[in-house]
Amino acid sequence: MIWILLSFLFYGGHFSIFPTVTAKLYGVQTGSKVYSIVFTGFACTTIIGVVLSKVIIPMFEGSGAYHLIFYI
């Protein structure tokens, strides 16, 4: 539980670290285009996570569906 809380504590750092990393890896011109794809990925994975939760929880209601979602 402590490690999960610490990972969420530093989650906000991704939004400030990724632009610098993509600019160093791909150059300034291409890095901005790559970062826009990375930033869009945050939203897409959130939507996919909600859809997976809505599907998996009813399928495995009594057998630890919440643990399965956590592991995914």
N, C-alpha and C positions, 0 to 999 in steps of 0.2 A: 504494500500500500504506500509506503514511503517513496519507493522508486517511481511509482505512477504519479504521485503528487509532485515530485521533483521534475518529472518530464513535462507535466502540464505547466509548471512554474516557468520553465524555459521555452515553452512553445511559442511565445510571442517573439522570441529572438529569430525565428525563421524568417519573419517578414523583413528584418533588418539585415540578416546575413546573406540571404539568397541573391539579392541584387549584386552584391560585391563579388560573390563566388562566380556567378554567371558571367559577369563582366571580365573577371580574370581568366576564366576558362575559354570564353568564346570571343573576347574582344568587346569593345564598347558598343559598336554598331550592332553586331549580332547578338551580344549578351542581352540587350534590351528586348529583343524579339523572343529569345529563349525564356527570359524571365516572365514575359507575359503568358507563355504556355505553362510555366511552373505555377504561376499565381492562379491560373484558371484550374489547374489540377487540384488545388485545395478545395475549391467549390465543388468540383466534380466528385471527388472522393467523399465529401460530406453527403452529397445527394445519394451516392451509391451506398454509403453506410446506412442511411435511413431506409432505403429500399430493402437492403439485405436484412435489416432488423425486422421490418414489417413481414418479410417472408419467412425468416428462420424461426422467430419466436412462436408463431402458431403451429409450425410443423413439429417442433420439439418442445411443446409446452411443459410437460412434466419431467423432462429428462435433462435439465440443465441447459436450456437454450441460452440463458444469459452468459454462462461460462463459455459456450461455443462462440457467441458473438464477441466476447472479450478476446478470445484467442485468435479469431480472424482479424 
